[in-house]
Amino acid sequence: MVGDKLEDMQAAAAANVGTKVLVRTGKPVTAEAENAADWVLNSLADLPSSDKKAAKISVMDKR
């Protein structure tokens, strides 16, 4: 699961998603959100290209 806020990481945990990736999208990220994530990236571009091809990635945006 890829998200940009604590609530995304919590939703992933509630759904028993295996890997939670928090992406900093130019807005402040809390320490709590970072601690809830398995990985913290500065950009979606930082995802390894093999993961983009091999895995189905859910991206939750802020709407």
MIFIDREN-965152 format. One line per 2 residues: for each residue x negated, y, z negated of C-alpha. Coordinates in nm, 3 decimals. Each point is the difference from the previous one (the first is absolute). Layout:
<rs>
X,Y,Z ~ ... $
</rs>
This chain:
<rs>
0.000,0.000,0.000 ~ -0.128,0.344,0.090 $
0.136,0.307,-0.174 ~ -0.093,0.349,-0.110 $
0.144,0.028,-0.352 ~ 0.046,-0.185,-0.327 $
0.357,-0.098,0.083 ~ -0.123,-0.183,0.311 $
-0.246,-0.201,-0.209 ~ 0.271,-0.078,-0.256 $
0.239,-0.114,0.275 ~ -0.270,-0.225,0.141 $
-0.064,-0.152,-0.342 ~ 0.374,-0.057,-0.055 $
0.019,-0.175,0.338 ~ -0.304,-0.215,-0.084 $
-0.196,0.139,0.295 ~ -0.349,-0.147,0.004 $
-0.212,0.307,0.069 ~ 0.089,0.358,-0.083 $
-0.183,0.276,0.191 ~ 0.032,0.362,-0.111 $
-0.084,0.256,0.267 ~ -0.087,0.358,-0.086 $
0.189,0.200,0.260 ~ -0.124,0.345,-0.090 $
0.202,0.028,-0.318 ~ -0.109,-0.063,-0.358 $
-0.004,-0.363,-0.111 ~ 0.039,-0.079,-0.369 $
-0.234,-0.224,-0.196 ~ 0.302,-0.216,-0.082 $
0.068,-0.054,0.371 ~ -0.366,-0.085,0.062 $
0.006,-0.252,-0.286 ~ 0.313,-0.165,0.142 $
-0.164,-0.050,0.341 ~ -0.238,-0.274,0.106 $
-0.170,0.235,0.247 ~ -0.009,0.381,0.029 $
-0.077,0.152,0.340 ~ -0.033,0.358,0.119 $
0.175,-0.071,0.331 ~ 0.185,-0.274,0.187 $
-0.293,0.016,0.240 ~ -0.210,-0.154,-0.278 $
0.191,-0.329,0.023 ~ -0.221,-0.264,0.161 $
0.106,-0.057,0.360 ~ 0.022,-0.375,-0.055 $
0.263,0.056,-0.270 ~ 0.206,0.212,0.238 $
0.003,-0.282,0.255 ~ 0.031,-0.298,-0.232 $
0.246,0.124,-0.260 ~ 0.341,0.153,0.005 $
-0.041,0.323,-0.193 ~ 0.293,0.188,-0.148 $
-0.054,0.373,-0.005 ~ 0.225,0.201,-0.228 $
0.001,0.369,0.074 ~ 0.132,0.293,-0.199 $
0.351,0.084,0.117 $
</rs>
